[in-house]
Amino acid sequence: MKKHPVVISGGGPVGLVTALAMARQGVEVVLLESEAAIPQDLRAGTFHPPTVEMLDALGLGKPLLEQGIKVPEWQIRDRRTGVVAQFDLGVLADVTSHPFRLHCEQHKLSTIAYQALQDYPNVRVLFGHRCTGFTQDADGVTVALSTPDGDNEIRASFLVGTDGARSTVRKAMQVEFEGFTWPERFLVFATPYDLREQGFTGNAYIADPDEWCAIFIQPHKGPPGIWRIAFPTDPEMSEEQILSDAFVQSRIQGFLDPSREYEIAYRSVYRVHQRVASDFREGRVLIAGDAAHVNNPLGGMGLNSGIHDGVNLAGKLVDVLEGASLELLDRYTRQRRLTNIEYVQAITIRNKRLLEERDPEVRRERLDELRMTAADPVKAREYLLNSSMINSVRRASEIQ
Ligand SMILES: Cc1cc2nc3c(=O)[nH]c(=O)nc-3n(C[C@H](O)[C@H](O)[C@H](O)COP(=O)(O)OP(=O)(O)OC[C@H]3O[C@@H](n4cnc5c(N)ncnc54)[C@H](O)[C@@H]3O)c2cc1C
């Protein structure tokens, strides 16, 4: 009997990496992307050590390392008093071959993965093809599409939804997207002003009840790079006010030099959620990446956990296509859903609460605790194993 392809809906970084992981094992894959080309918008830009290891195993490590900036050290600061804690991922060199955060825009990973897929005749990437729904039976899935030539259908052995936070596949699975949306939107802008001049490491978080912020260096037309900075905004403000020169300058001047005008290369505003789908599988249909879970960017974990999903799921789908029981796919849900809740949701929510704490007593206690953690080699190591996502990947592999 002819084996139908695995259809992946969504050619973001998670869909492309999932396709590559299966393509390398000889699986026939059809990847649907609703846009006409790989989306180039600026979004996530941090890769943690286990993610770089996974991408390296897929042959993507070298080009990504060439295009990114290695950030071994990062800081937590208090807006008023300066550095509270500085961590060095170098202490994890005995457990990871990549003891640093790799900063690189996600669209560069997408482009590299898309280029790698060109070597596999068993993969077809169809741009301008939107998945609109599916029906399934015991043997396969019929995927409904809207294409530039009209509506169509593809028969698939499995359908994987990597179609982002508003996932059509997740909605058609009728699973809940459990969690909440933060009231404030996040302003993200970028400046070429080199924050290292002010003692900042390539990644830093500044605690403040009103104007906390997160800072990430990104590659930009050669060294020294560009600095992406994320701030919370008042829910009452309009998007126009948030994106105005005056507001953006007031945020950056607030923690740098108030008398200086900073060049702003890019700005955007977006809404942030903490949500996890109640199930990642329904029969032969699965979800991964933002389709399955979303979180705030404090800790840089969303895209990373999506790639961890994709690599995990690809391995299990290969096994099932080679004869393993379909129930193996429930292990994918157990492993990836639980670790997203226990690690990604818990850590990113805790990071946000730490930065925005208003009660001076609680704030002092939490920052003191971090100071002590950074100063104690045993505690610092445990903290780094969690924040680098090494522990979440270890934990997932233990779940049966
Ligand atoms: C504005 C914005 C800013 C962000 N900034 C940060 C940040 O600073 N730090 C951080 O860690 N994370 C950030 N994120 C989150 C991060 O970008 C995501 O975690 C990451 O993109 C997830 O990758 P993905 O492949 O799962 O989904 P996506 O990147 O969303 O990719 C989904 C793909 O599916 C396609 N698609 C959608 N529907 C369909 C359909 N029906 N059929 C076919 N194709 C479809 C889309 O065109 C898209 O290419 C941001 C997200 C947004 C929206």
The ligand as a Tripos MOL2 file, in Angstrom:
@<TRIPOS>MOLECULE
LIG
   53    58     1     0     0
SMALL
NO_CHARGES

@<TRIPOS>ATOM
      1 C1          5.5480   39.8350   17.0960 C.3       1 LIG1
      2 C2          6.2290   38.7110   17.8020 C.ar      1 LIG1
      3 C3          7.4270   38.9430   18.4620 C.ar      1 LIG1
      4 C4          8.0680   37.9160   19.1270 C.ar      1 LIG1
      5 N1          9.2230   38.1840   19.7850 N.ar      1 LIG1
      6 C5          9.8190   37.2110   20.4840 C.ar      1 LIG1
      7 C6         10.9870   37.4720   21.2220 C.ar      1 LIG1
      8 O1         11.4800   38.6000   21.2700 O.2       1 LIG1
      9 N2         11.5670   36.4430   21.8960 N.ar      1 LIG1
     10 C7         11.0210   35.1730   21.8790 C.ar      1 LIG1
     11 O2         11.5790   34.2530   22.5100 O.2       1 LIG1
     12 N3          9.9190   34.9030   21.1810 N.ar      1 LIG1
     13 C8          9.2970   35.8800   20.4920 C.ar      1 LIG1
     14 N4          8.1700   35.5980   19.8170 N.ar      1 LIG1
     15 C9          7.7020   34.2080   19.7720 C.3       1 LIG1
     16 C10         8.4580   33.4050   18.6970 C.3       1 LIG1
     17 O3          8.5280   34.1660   17.5310 O.3       1 LIG1
     18 C11         7.7680   32.0740   18.4770 C.3       1 LIG1
     19 O4          7.9380   31.2880   19.6550 O.3       1 LIG1
     20 C12         8.2600   31.2970   17.2590 C.3       1 LIG1
     21 O5          8.0630   32.0280   16.0780 O.3       1 LIG1
     22 C13         7.5410   29.9630   17.1540 C.3       1 LIG1
     23 O6          7.8460   29.3370   15.9400 O.3       1 LIG1
     24 P1          6.7590   28.4570   15.2010 P.3       1 LIG1
     25 O7          7.4650   27.9030   13.9820 O.co2     1 LIG1
     26 O8          6.1210   27.5360   16.1630 O.co2     1 LIG1
     27 O9          5.6130   29.4710   14.7700 O.3       1 LIG1
     28 P2          5.6680   30.7110   13.7820 P.3       1 LIG1
     29 O10         7.0240   31.2950   13.7300 O.co2     1 LIG1
     30 O11         4.5210   31.5820   14.1520 O.co2     1 LIG1
     31 O12         5.4120   30.0550   12.3550 O.3       1 LIG1
     32 C14         4.1370   29.6240   11.9450 C.3       1 LIG1
     33 C15         4.1270   29.5930   10.4210 C.3       1 LIG1
     34 O13         2.9080   29.0110    9.9930 O.3       1 LIG1
     35 C16         2.3730   29.7560    8.9160 C.3       1 LIG1
     36 N5          0.9240   29.5240    8.9560 N.ar      1 LIG1
     37 C17         0.0230   30.0420    9.8280 C.ar      1 LIG1
     38 N6         -1.1850   29.5300    9.5820 N.ar      1 LIG1
     39 C18        -1.0530   28.6690    8.5500 C.ar      1 LIG1
     40 C19        -1.9580   27.8120    7.8350 C.ar      1 LIG1
     41 N7         -3.2520   27.7540    8.1880 N.pl3     1 LIG1
     42 N8         -1.4800   27.0500    6.8210 N.ar      1 LIG1
     43 C20        -0.1570   27.1060    6.4780 C.ar      1 LIG1
     44 N9          0.7360   27.9020    7.0950 N.ar      1 LIG1
     45 C21         0.2940   28.6540    8.1280 C.ar      1 LIG1
     46 C22         2.8010   31.1900    9.2180 C.3       1 LIG1
     47 O14         2.8310   31.9900    8.0520 O.3       1 LIG1
     48 C23         4.1960   30.9770    9.8040 C.3       1 LIG1
     49 O15         5.2050   30.9800    8.8170 O.3       1 LIG1
     50 C24         7.5000   36.6140   19.1450 C.ar      1 LIG1
     51 C25         6.3020   36.3800   18.4860 C.ar      1 LIG1
     52 C26         5.6610   37.4050   17.8310 C.ar      1 LIG1
     53 C27         4.3480   37.1230   17.1570 C.3       1 LIG1
@<TRIPOS>BOND
     1     1     2 1
     2     2     3 ar
     3     2    52 ar
     4     3     4 ar
     5     4     5 ar
     6     4    50 ar
     7     5     6 ar
     8     6     7 ar
     9     6    13 1
    10     7     8 2
    11     7     9 ar
    12     9    10 ar
    13    10    11 2
    14    10    12 ar
    15    12    13 ar
    16    13    14 ar
    17    14    15 1
    18    14    50 ar
    19    15    16 1
    20    16    17 1
    21    16    18 1
    22    18    19 1
    23    18    20 1
    24    20    21 1
    25    20    22 1
    26    22    23 1
    27    23    24 1
    28    24    25 2
    29    24    26 1
    30    24    27 1
    31    27    28 1
    32    28    29 2
    33    28    30 1
    34    28    31 1
    35    31    32 1
    36    32    33 1
    37    33    34 1
    38    33    48 1
    39    34    35 1
    40    35    36 1
    41    35    46 1
    42    36    37 ar
    43    36    45 ar
    44    37    38 ar
    45    38    39 ar
    46    39    40 ar
    47    39    45 ar
    48    40    41 1
    49    40    42 ar
    50    42    43 ar
    51    43    44 ar
    52    44    45 ar
    53    46    47 1
    54    46    48 1
    55    48    49 1
    56    50    51 ar
    57    51    52 ar
    58    52    53 1
@<TRIPOS>SUBSTRUCTURE
     1 LIG1         1 GROUP 0 **** ****
